[in-house]
Amino acid sequence: MDDHELPGATPGTAERSRQYAEALVITLRDDPRVDRAYQAYCSRHDLPADAVLDLTALRRAFLRDREHDLQTIGRLVHEGLGLPYAWLALALLADFGVRGAAAVLGVAPAHVTLDPDESVIQSWQAGPGPSHEGETIRRDVAWFYRARVKDPPDTMSTLDPEHTAPPGAANVGSSGTAQAAISRAERFLAAVHLERQPPK
Protein backbone atom coordinates (compact mmCIF):
# COMPACT_ATOMS: atom_id res chain seq x y z
CA MET A 1 0.00 0.00 0.00
CA ASP A 2 1.28 3.47 -0.90
CA ASP A 3 2.45 5.56 2.05
CA HIS A 4 0.16 8.41 0.94
CA GLU A 5 -2.95 6.23 1.01
CA LEU A 6 -5.68 7.67 3.20
CA PRO A 7 -7.64 5.66 5.78
CA GLY A 8 -10.75 4.23 4.20
CA ALA A 9 -9.16 3.87 0.77
CA THR A 10 -8.71 0.08 0.82
CA PRO A 11 -9.87 -2.95 2.81
CA GLY A 12 -6.38 -3.13 4.34
CA THR A 13 -6.63 0.31 5.92
CA ALA A 14 -8.12 -0.97 9.20
CA GLU A 15 -5.15 -3.30 9.63
CA ARG A 16 -2.74 -0.50 8.85
CA SER A 17 -4.45 1.77 11.38
CA ARG A 18 -4.25 -0.98 13.99
CA GLN A 19 -0.50 -1.24 13.38
CA TYR A 20 -0.08 2.49 13.89
CA ALA A 21 -2.11 2.25 17.11
CA GLU A 22 0.02 -0.59 18.44
CA ALA A 23 3.19 1.34 17.57
CA LEU A 24 1.92 4.36 19.48
CA VAL A 25 1.11 2.27 22.55
CA ILE A 26 4.61 0.76 22.51
CA THR A 27 6.19 4.21 22.02
CA LEU A 28 4.23 5.62 24.96
CA ARG A 29 5.81 3.06 27.30
CA ASP A 30 8.83 5.38 27.48
CA ASP A 31 6.84 8.54 28.18
CA PRO A 32 7.39 9.62 31.82
CA ARG A 33 3.71 10.58 32.28
CA VAL A 34 2.53 7.21 31.03
CA ASP A 35 5.13 5.39 33.11
CA ARG A 36 3.95 7.19 36.26
CA ALA A 37 0.38 6.16 35.46
CA TYR A 38 1.53 2.57 34.91
CA GLN A 39 3.36 2.49 38.26
CA ALA A 40 0.24 3.85 40.00
CA TYR A 41 -1.88 1.23 38.21
CA CYS A 42 0.39 -1.58 39.43
CA SER A 43 0.29 -0.23 42.99
CA ARG A 44 -3.51 -0.29 42.95
CA HIS A 45 -3.71 -3.92 41.85
CA ASP A 46 -2.43 -6.11 44.65
CA LEU A 47 -1.88 -9.52 43.12
CA PRO A 48 -3.06 -12.70 44.86
CA ALA A 49 -0.35 -15.18 45.75
CA ASP A 50 -1.53 -17.67 43.13
CA ALA A 51 -1.36 -15.08 40.33
CA VAL A 52 2.30 -15.85 39.71
CA LEU A 53 1.40 -19.39 38.67
CA ASP A 54 -2.15 -18.89 37.42
CA LEU A 55 -2.60 -16.72 34.33
CA THR A 56 -6.37 -16.58 34.90
CA ALA A 57 -5.89 -15.22 38.42
CA LEU A 58 -3.34 -12.75 37.11
CA ARG A 59 -5.73 -11.50 34.44
CA ARG A 60 -8.58 -11.24 36.98
CA ALA A 61 -6.41 -9.17 39.33
CA PHE A 62 -5.46 -6.68 36.63
CA LEU A 63 -9.04 -6.32 35.39
CA ARG A 64 -10.42 -5.50 38.84
CA ASP A 65 -12.04 -2.05 39.00
CA ARG A 66 -11.60 -1.65 35.25
CA GLU A 67 -13.98 1.29 34.94
CA HIS A 68 -11.96 3.35 37.43
CA ASP A 69 -8.78 2.51 35.56
CA LEU A 70 -10.30 3.54 32.23
CA GLN A 71 -11.43 6.87 33.65
CA THR A 72 -8.01 7.55 35.14
CA ILE A 73 -6.17 6.61 31.96
CA GLY A 74 -8.68 8.55 29.89
CA ARG A 75 -7.81 11.72 31.80
CA LEU A 76 -4.14 11.01 31.17
CA VAL A 77 -4.77 10.61 27.43
CA HIS A 78 -6.88 13.73 26.98
CA GLU A 79 -5.50 16.10 29.62
CA GLY A 80 -1.97 14.83 30.21
CA LEU A 81 -0.95 13.82 26.68
CA GLY A 82 -3.34 16.11 24.83
CA LEU A 83 -4.49 13.37 22.46
CA PRO A 84 -8.06 13.11 21.12
CA TYR A 85 -8.21 9.35 20.54
CA ALA A 86 -11.13 7.65 22.28
CA TRP A 87 -9.55 4.21 21.78
CA LEU A 88 -6.24 5.02 23.47
CA ALA A 89 -7.36 4.64 27.10
CA LEU A 90 -8.55 1.12 26.37
CA ALA A 91 -5.33 0.32 24.52
CA LEU A 92 -3.14 1.66 27.33
CA LEU A 93 -5.13 -0.31 29.89
CA ALA A 94 -4.43 -3.41 27.82
CA ASP A 95 -0.74 -2.52 27.72
CA PHE A 96 -0.60 -1.89 31.46
CA GLY A 97 -2.00 -5.38 32.00
CA VAL A 98 0.49 -6.92 29.60
CA ARG A 99 3.41 -5.09 31.18
CA GLY A 100 2.29 -5.92 34.70
CA ALA A 101 1.84 -9.58 33.88
CA ALA A 102 5.22 -9.71 32.15
CA ALA A 103 6.87 -8.21 35.23
CA VAL A 104 5.21 -10.77 37.51
CA LEU A 105 6.11 -13.66 35.22
CA GLY A 106 9.65 -12.44 34.63
CA VAL A 107 9.37 -12.21 30.84
CA ALA A 108 9.76 -9.41 28.31
CA PRO A 109 6.63 -7.32 27.74
CA ALA A 110 4.58 -8.47 24.77
CA HIS A 111 3.10 -6.36 22.03
CA VAL A 112 -0.54 -5.51 22.58
CA THR A 113 -2.86 -6.77 19.88
CA LEU A 114 -5.94 -4.60 19.49
CA ASP A 115 -8.80 -6.95 18.73
CA PRO A 116 -12.42 -5.77 18.87
CA ASP A 117 -13.53 -9.15 20.26
CA GLU A 118 -11.10 -9.08 23.19
CA SER A 119 -9.77 -5.58 23.56
CA VAL A 120 -8.10 -5.93 26.96
CA ILE A 121 -4.97 -8.01 27.48
CA GLN A 122 -5.42 -9.74 24.15
CA SER A 123 -1.93 -11.07 23.55
CA TRP A 124 0.71 -12.54 25.80
CA GLN A 125 3.01 -13.28 22.88
CA ALA A 126 5.42 -11.05 20.99
CA GLY A 127 4.10 -9.44 17.85
CA PRO A 128 5.42 -9.89 14.30
CA GLY A 129 9.11 -9.36 13.70
CA PRO A 130 10.68 -6.31 12.08
CA SER A 131 9.85 -5.56 8.45
CA HIS A 132 10.35 -2.64 6.10
CA GLU A 133 6.70 -1.65 6.51
CA GLY A 134 6.97 -2.04 10.26
CA GLU A 135 10.05 0.19 10.33
CA THR A 136 8.17 2.86 8.39
CA ILE A 137 5.24 2.75 10.82
CA ARG A 138 7.52 2.89 13.85
CA ARG A 139 9.41 5.83 12.32
CA ASP A 140 6.17 7.70 11.55
CA VAL A 141 4.87 7.16 15.07
CA ALA A 142 8.21 8.10 16.65
CA TRP A 143 8.22 11.42 14.80
CA PHE A 144 4.54 11.98 15.62
CA TYR A 145 5.28 11.36 19.30
CA ARG A 146 8.32 13.64 19.36
CA ALA A 147 6.52 16.50 17.60
CA ARG A 148 2.98 16.22 19.00
CA VAL A 149 3.08 14.35 22.34
CA LYS A 150 6.49 14.64 23.96
CA ASP A 151 6.85 17.26 26.69
CA PRO A 152 8.54 19.44 25.65
CA PRO A 153 8.14 18.60 21.95
CA ASP A 154 11.08 18.38 19.58
CA THR A 155 11.33 20.98 16.84
CA MET A 156 10.79 19.95 13.24
CA SER A 157 14.41 20.77 12.46
CA THR A 158 15.55 17.98 14.80
CA LEU A 159 13.36 15.46 12.95
CA ASP A 160 15.30 15.72 9.68
CA PRO A 161 14.95 12.25 8.12
CA GLU A 162 18.52 12.36 6.82
CA HIS A 163 19.72 12.33 10.42
CA THR A 164 17.04 10.33 12.23
CA ALA A 165 15.80 7.63 9.84
CA PRO A 166 16.14 4.17 11.48
CA PRO A 167 18.02 1.31 9.81
CA GLY A 168 16.05 -0.05 6.86
CA ALA A 169 14.08 3.16 6.43
CA ALA A 170 16.67 5.20 4.54
CA ASN A 171 16.08 6.53 1.02
CA VAL A 172 12.38 6.99 1.66
CA GLY A 173 12.10 9.91 -0.75
CA SER A 174 9.73 12.84 -0.43
CA SER A 175 7.10 10.72 1.36
CA GLY A 176 9.59 10.16 4.17
CA THR A 177 9.94 13.76 5.32
CA ALA A 178 9.13 14.29 8.98
CA GLN A 179 6.06 16.39 8.25
CA ALA A 180 4.65 13.83 5.82
CA ALA A 181 5.35 11.03 8.31
CA ILE A 182 3.60 12.91 11.12
CA SER A 183 0.59 13.66 8.94
CA ARG A 184 0.40 10.03 7.87
CA ALA A 185 0.51 8.86 11.49
CA GLU A 186 -2.21 11.35 12.46
CA ARG A 187 -4.50 10.13 9.67
CA PHE A 188 -4.14 6.45 10.52
CA LEU A 189 -4.38 6.99 14.28
CA ALA A 190 -7.55 9.03 13.81
CA ALA A 191 -9.06 6.11 11.87
CA VAL A 192 -8.58 3.57 14.68
CA HIS A 193 -11.83 2.20 16.07
CA LEU A 194 -12.39 -0.48 18.68
CA GLU A 195 -15.81 -2.07 18.22
CA ARG A 196 -15.98 -3.33 21.79
CA GLN A 197 -16.69 -0.45 24.18
CA PRO A 198 -15.75 -0.23 27.88
CA PRO A 199 -18.49 -1.55 30.18
CA LYS A 200 -20.94 1.05 31.45
N, C-alpha and C positions, 0 to 999 in steps of 0.2 A: 504494500500500500504506500502511496506517495506521502511524503512527510507533510505536504500542504493539505492533505485531505481533511475535510471538516467532519466533525461528528455528525452522524446521520446519513453520510454519503454512501456507505456500504454496509452489508450485514456484519462485517468484521469490526465495525466501529465500537460496538459495545465491549468486545474483548480488548480492543486497544485502550479504551477508556479505563477498563478495569486494571490494566497493566500500569497505566499512569497513576491510578489511585494507590495501588500497592506500592509503587515506587515512592510516592509521597509519604505514605505511612512509615516505610523503612527509613526514609530521610529524616523524618521528624523524631526518630529515636534519639538523635544526637542534639536535638534542640533543648537547651536548659529548662525552658518552661514546661515542655512536655515531660522531660525526665523528672522534674519535681512533682508533676501530677502523677506520674507512674509510681514514684516512691511513696506518695501519699496513698495511692490506691492499694499498694501492697501492704502498707501498714494497717489499712482498714480491714483487710481480709485475712484474719487469723486462720491458718490452715489446720485442719484436724490432723492428728498424728498419722492416720492411715492414708492421708493424701499423697505422701511420698511414694507409696506403693500402689495406690489405687487411682488410676486416671479419672475414673468417674467421680470419686470423692474430690479430687483436685479441681475438676471442672465445676462441680457443684459449689465448692467454696468460692471460686472466683466469680461465679454468676450470682452470688447472694447480694441482694439489695441492688440489682441491676439498674433500676430506674434512677436511683440516687446517683449512681456512677455516671449514667448517661447525661443527667442534668449537669453534673459537675464538669464532665469533659466537654459538654456542649458549650458551657460558658468559656472554657479555655479556648475552644476553637474560634468562637465568634468574638469574644472580648480580648482574650490574651494574644491569639495569633492573628486576629483580624481577617479570618477566612469565612466565606459565605456558604461553604458546602454543608448541606444538611446531612450527608452521608458520613462525614468525617468523624463525628463523635462515636458512631457505631463501629467504624473501622478502627479507631484508636482503642476503644474498649476491647475489641477482639485482639488487638496487638498487645495490650497490657496483659490480657489473660495468657497469651502465648509466651510472652517474655517472663511472666511470673512462673508459669509452669516449667519453662526451660530452666529457670534458676533453681527451682526446687529439685528438678530431676537431674541437674548437673549436665545439661546438654546445651548446644548452641541454639539461640533463638531461631525459630522457623520463620519463613515468610508467611504472611497472612494471606489466605485466599478468600476473596470477597465473593460469596455465593449467596444468591437471594434465598435459597432454601435453608441455609444454615449460616447466618451472617455473623455469628459470634463464635470465636475459637474454632474456626472451620478446619484448619490444617495444623497438624503437628509435625509435618515433614517439610524439608527444604523445598523451595520452589525450583523452577527450571533453571538450568545453568546459564552462564553468560552467552549472549549472542550479539550480533551486530545491532539488531533491532533493539534488544534489551539495553545495550550500551547507549543508544540514541535516546531512549526513554529516560534512562537514569540521568543522562547529561541534561536533557530538557528540564527534568524535575529539579535537579541540583541547581541549575541557574534560576529557575522559578523561585525556589526556596530562598536563595541568596538575595534575590532582587525584591521579592514581594513579602517574605515571611520573616526572615532573619532579623534580629534586633541587636544592633542597628543593621540596616540592609547594606549590601555591597553596592557600589556604584557600577553603572553599566561599563565604564572603562576598565574595571577589574575583571569583567566577564568576557574579555576578548577571546574568542574561540581559538585563535592561534596560540594562545598561552595556556588555556585551561581545558582544551578538549582531552578527554580520557583516551587511553590506549584503545585502538580499534575504531575510534570515532573521528579520526583526522580526515582531512580532505572532504569535508561534508558540503563544501560549496556554499552558495548564497543562502540555502535553506538552513544552514547550520549556524548562522549568526545568533548571538545571544538573544537579541530581541525577538527574532523569529522563533527560537526555541521556547522562550518564555510564553509567547502568544500561543504556540502550539500546545504547551502544557496547560495553559488556562482554558483553552477550548475543550480539550479532552477531559480535564478534571471537572469542568462545569457540566459535562454530559453524563457523569457517573450517576447511576440511580440504583439503589438497593430496594428491591420489591418488598422484602420483608421489613416491616416497620417495628420500632421498639414497642413493647407492650404498654398499654395505657394504664 
